[in-house]
Amino acid sequence: MNDQSPGPALPPVVDRKAWQEAREALLAREKEHTREGDAIAAARRRLPMVEVDATIEVIGPDGPVTILDVFEGRKQLIAYFHAWWPGRPAAEQCEGCTFFNSQVRELSYIHSRDATYAVLCKGPYEESVRYRDFMGLEMPWYSVEKTAAQLLEGRDWQRHHLVCYVRDGERVFETYYTGGRGVEIMAPTHGLLDMTVYGRQEAWEDSPDGWPQPWGDAENPEVWRTNGRPIAQWSRIGAGRSDELT
């Protein structure tokens, strides 16, 4: 784009006083939204829980371990169930899971609250952990190729899920789960873009006429993929990392 080329539409220009009044009106709504979020979180903490068989096995770097072992001795476990497409190369793996999971980096704050974050991938361990290493991720990684259906009883286990557990001694309980847009909490990218004038630039968003929305439309249906790969993979390829999984 240059000074002569047409650019996307822009908001109307006003003076500082008018802008501040509009900003304060929106701020009141934002505070209501925050308080409602706090109230929902309070209700989440009051949900009942359901027991999970603590002996269900997952595969880790040292072979089979139990879901109880995944807690690493902590009281709580936050588990992201990473989708996997068997036999497909790295470029064809789940762009959504790649997008969300690649943004979970600093785990010390989670650990300070006596909680562990771990990925439970639905692919075979040796193949999928190479994908983790290609992406440069460092969180604990396990395969639930054989046991995802048990852990996600009654749900479409082939989708991605974020599940929270608590343990009481040797017993394990599921306290919360979410999927779909519920996992957006993992992606600060979305929150930051939502604060910009053009938002996520996705076709479903309610934006004024003329706003750029090239992502997720009929011509470009993917929102986390460009040129045949999940977007986050390109910097790894540029750095010379091998995406060979077999």
PyMOL commands that set and color helices and strands:
alter all, ss='L'
color gray80, all
select helices_A, chain A and resi 16-44+67-70+90-92+95-101+108-112+125-135+148-151+180-186+188-194+233-238
alter helices_A, ss='H'
color red, helices_A
select strands_A, chain A and resi 50-52+57-60+63-66+76-82+115-121+141-143+161-168+171-179+225-226+229-230
alter strands_A, ss='S'
color yellow, strands_A
deselect
rebuild
show_as cartoon
